[in-house]
């Protein structure tokens, strides 16, 4: 009987620990968490920024379609060069942390920041209704 009580107590404690760790994974970005969680949060932030930039880029490409004259081709070329710039910039900025657990968060944060700036620049050329 004593053994069953010990096993039951152990299982209840284990369930509590699993429940606690599940809740911990759901922490909003910026709250205390592990470095892995911070890295994942920074990555999600970058992915959101990238999606917003792609939306602005597509809207601007749509606007340029009505002008003709190769404007879409020029924007496509500029965007390709900008992507290389962004990637090289963030690789350089995060290289100081190479091998460190914080490097992915630093790299993703850089990508998000530079991408938001590009989104702002693209949006400047859009009419108010397209933004």
C-alpha positions in Angstrom: 0.0 0.0 0.0 2.8 2.4 0.9 4.4 1.7 -2.5 1.2 2.8 -4.3 1.1 6.0 -2.4 4.7 6.8 -3.3 4.0 5.9 -7.0 0.8 8.0 -7.0 2.6 11.0 -5.4 5.4 10.7 -7.9 2.9 10.6 -10.9 1.0 13.6 -9.5 4.3 15.5 -9.2 5.4 14.5 -12.7 2.0 15.7 -14.1 2.5 19.0 -12.3 6.0 19.4 -13.7 4.8 18.6 -17.3 2.0 21.1 -16.9 4.4 23.7 -15.6 6.8 23.2 -18.5 3.9 23.4 -21.0 2.8 26.7 -19.6 6.4 27.9 -19.6 6.6 27.3 -23.4 3.7 29.7 -23.9 5.4 32.7 -22.4 5.1 35.8 -24.4 8.3 37.2 -25.9 10.3 39.3 -23.6 9.4 37.4 -20.4 11.8 35.2 -18.6 12.4 32.0 -20.5 15.2 29.9 -21.9 17.6 31.0 -24.6 15.9 28.5 -26.9 12.6 30.2 -26.3 14.1 33.7 -26.9 15.7 32.4 -30.2 12.3 31.1 -31.3 10.6 34.3 -30.3 13.1 36.4 -32.3 12.6 34.1 -35.3 8.8 34.5 -35.2 9.2 38.3 -35.0 11.4 38.2 -38.1 8.9 35.9 -39.9 6.2 38.4 -39.1 8.3 41.3 -40.4 9.2 39.4 -43.5 5.5 38.7 -44.2 4.7 42.4 -43.9 7.5 43.3 -46.2 6.4 40.8 -48.8 2.9 42.2 -48.6 4.1 45.8 -49.2 6.4 44.5 -52.0 3.6 42.7 -53.8 1.3 45.8 -53.4 4.0 48.0 -54.9 4.6 45.6 -57.8 0.9 45.7 -58.4 1.0 49.5 -58.5 3.9 49.5 -60.8 2.2 47.2 -63.3 0.0 50.0 -64.4 3.0 52.3 -65.2 4.9 50.0 -67.6 8.3 51.0 -68.6 10.2 48.3 -66.8 9.5 49.7 -63.3 8.6 46.3 -62.0 11.9 44.8 -63.3 13.8 47.6 -61.6 12.1 47.0 -58.3 12.6 43.2 -58.6 16.3 43.8 -59.2 16.6 46.3 -56.3 14.8 43.9 -54.0 17.2 41.1 -54.9 20.2 43.3 -54.2 18.5 44.5 -50.9 18.0 40.9 -49.8 21.7 40.2 -50.3 22.5 43.4 -48.3 20.1 42.4 -45.5 21.5 38.9 -45.2 25.2 40.1 -45.3 24.5 42.9 -42.8 22.8 40.6 -40.2 25.4 37.9 -40.7 28.1 40.4 -40.0 26.3 41.8 -36.9 25.7 38.4 -35.4 29.1 36.9 -36.3 30.6 38.2 -33.0 28.3 35.6 -31.3 29.3 32.7 -33.5 29.1 29.5 -31.5 27.1 31.2 -28.8 23.5 30.3 -27.9 22.4 33.9 -28.3 23.5 34.2 -31.9 20.2 33.0 -33.4 18.3 35.6 -31.5 20.7 38.4 -32.4 20.6 37.3 -36.1 16.8 37.1 -36.2 16.4 40.4 -34.4 18.7 42.1 -36.9 16.7 40.6 -39.8 13.5 41.8 -38.3 14.8 45.3 -37.7 16.3 45.8 -41.2 13.2 44.2 -42.8 10.9 46.6 -41.0 12.9 49.5 -42.3 12.6 48.1 -45.9 8.9 47.7 -45.4 8.6 51.3 -44.3 10.5 52.4 -47.4 8.4 50.3 -49.8 5.2 51.6 -48.2 6.2 55.2 -48.8 5.6 54.6 -52.5 2.1 53.1 -52.0 -1.1 55.2 -52.1 -2.8 55.4 -48.7 -5.5 52.9 -49.8 -3.0 50.2 -50.7 -1.2 50.2 -47.3 
